[in-house]
Amino acid sequence: MIRSLLSIVFVSSLSIISHAQSTSAVVKSADSLVYPKEKHFKNLKQLTFGGDNAEAYWSFDSKKIVFQSNNPAWGVQCDQIFFADVKKSNMKEQKPVQLSTGKGRTTCSYFLPGNKTIVYASTHLGGDACPKEPERNAGGKYLWSVFPSYDIFVADLKGNIVKQLTTTEGYDAEATVSPKGDLIVFTSVRNGDLDLYTMNIDGSNVKQITNTLGYDGGAFFSPDGKKIVFRASRFTNEEEKTEYKELLKQGLVAPTNMEIFTCNVDGSDLKQVTNLGKANWAPFYHPAGKKIIFSSNHHGQRGYQFNLFMINEDGSGLEQISFDTVFDSFPMFSPDGKKIIFSSNRNNGGTRNTNLFVADWID
């Protein structure tokens, strides 16, 4: 769930004025949604047109997406999971197929092999209502909720839940699937800390793969299924450790300092990729498997300006990819390597809306 729209709420709450700046900066050219320096994007297309839309992830055949949205025009009160065909859908005019139950809050959906079922996390077993988010006091730290009622489920493309994969007490979410189709990686608090685990597609053979104090989450597999990339918070002093532990007891995390890490699927060969400061998150492997794209606010004077960057696995060759003045995040390459999908505040008419965009990827 910490890969969720909560991050967008954070951005929106801090950037009401800057959204207007984002809109006015759009270049009206042959590819009018692309900023001048965005050389890797071509034929950029806006897919959604209202609310907060994010975590859009491709099917194995590179044709469909599942994503979460709180678009009020679609009759939802908080994040729910939706399904769409990228070429055929017209989400400006028609509500896409909703796959989640409509109860509780959902996050982190991902296709399973065969493209006929998905995994996603939901709080619906803890109650029908949307769980409340923590209030942000003036001058206080921004906080993410780690709802203990989150569990991971499998659903078909008609919205029927066909299996529950996790049953342990506490937060289980952020599940993604290996390109090999054999494993799921997810974040769980079952050991008292937010660590990464893998399990078989059917939920069996659960293994813990990280064990350092701090939040480990938002994990994805490399294209060959041999490595995992994720974001993590680490601490430089005892005060930071104590604060993390106390917040976690309350089901909260402060996500303002995170870096990108990689490891093998069994947790070995753990390496820190970025050392940029501030919040570096939403990492995903480039199709060639040697670079990582991610979202970061390390470069901005304002904490809410997030853009996409790409970096080599060894931490060299940092390159800025996107240039919206407010928010770009949740990048994912299609399995065939031809397209990229991401969320952005661009072209939102001065509103707080965060929408999905898809483009041809140019190396």
Sequence and secondary structure as in RCSB ss.txt:
>XXXX:A:sequence
MIRSLLSIVFVSSLSIISHAQSTSAVVKSADSLVYPKEKHFKNLKQLTFGGDNAEAYWSFDSKKIVFQSNNPAWG
VQCDQIFFADVKKSNMKEQKPVQLSTGKGRTTCSYFLPGNKTIVYASTHLGGDACPKEPERNAGGKYLWSVFPSY
DIFVADLKGNIVKQLTTTEGYDAEATVSPKGDLIVFTSVRNGDLDLYTMNIDGSNVKQITNTLGYDGGAFFSPDG
KKIVFRASRFTNEEEKTEYKELLKQGLVAPTNMEIFTCNVDGSDLKQVTNLGKANWAPFYHPAGKKIIFSSNHHG
QRGYQFNLFMINEDGSGLEQISFDTVFDSFPMFSPDGKKIIFSSNRNNGGTRNTNLFVADWID
>XXXX:A:secstr
 TTSTHHHHHHHHH HHHHHHHHHT   STTTTS TT TTEEEEEE   SSBEEEEEE TTSSEEEEEE  GGGT
 SS EEEEEETTT  TTTS  EE S SSS EEEEEE TTSSEEEEEE GGG SS        TTS   EE  TT 
EEEEEETTS EEEE   SSS EEEEEE TTSSEEEEEE TTSS EEEEEETTS S EE   SSS EEEEEE TTS
SEEEEEE   SSHHHHHHHHHHHHTTEE  SSBEEEEEETTS S EE     SBEEEEEE TTSSEEEEEE TT 
SSTT BEEEEEETTS   EE    SSBEEEEEE TTSSEEEEEE TTSTTSS BEEEEEEE  
